[in-house]
């Protein structure tokens, strides 16, 4: 299955605040916030939504196609991706801008305050999908993840026009997109990804009911953090999948991207939606247990053990047939 992942590719600067943001925010002063948080940890990691998903797919034995724009400073990051099974051959390299930067601070309650500098990512709006599809003999799925908003709309529109199945993952960019843009982005999507809050925001901005949204997309996947994931699919009962229990929670950055990687891998293997979501839940937990969104490892034997503990021996055996060997 040829999966093209469009979206952000960035360097993450991850900091830890040894307190609680909620204790520093005054309800009657929110219109003039001026705060500085003294952090006790700084870790620089590779990230970006599309790259995070790509790494997950690569670790599961697939070879995803990463589509986006990067800076001339991308050499080491490219080598990392290439070594983990990601095809970086069609990336656009900017002659003037640096690769995007994500700066995020996490508190004791795992709440986060973040900023994102797009840099070269702004040039992703100039990327056309057709030459990429021609190069690879077609595309089975195009993932439209957070990116320059113009690029997101362009990729979704081109996918519709050329008949490429696509997944809409507006995620953080829902804050920038207005109602008409969101409606344009998700209409015709084979898959729609969001979390619980984003689902409510999507409905609020579009003015569409859940029924309206279900009428313009195929499978609607909503993650609910520790409460797992809910999948709505035409002609099927609601599917609920619980999480794989985490052994530690040092850093939540990239957990949603990990879920998407596992879910897409399951689809690529031909697994049903429930099993695909279980693979997604496993990868999400591996990300949660690791500092940084790409630093985790997938040990096949350990993966099967944890899947069996969470979902039963039958589910684990069915998924195990597709996991890469050590």
Secondary structure, DSSP 8 states (H G I E B T S, - for coil): --EEEES--EEEEEEE-SS-GGGT--GGGGGG-------SEEEEEEE-HHHHHHHHHHHTT---EEE-EE-GGGHHHHHHHHHTT-B-TT-EE-SS---EEEEEEE-TTS-EEEEEE-GGGGGGGG--SHHHHHHTT--SEEEEESS-HHHHHHHHHHHHHHT--EEEE-GGGGGT--HHHHHHHHTT-SEEEEEHHHHHHHHHHH---HHHHHTT-SEEEEE-GGG-EEEE-TTS--EEE-----S--S--TTHHHHHHHHHHHHHHTT--HHHHHHHHHHHHHHHHTSSSTT-----HHHHHHHHHHHH-HHHHHHHHTTS---
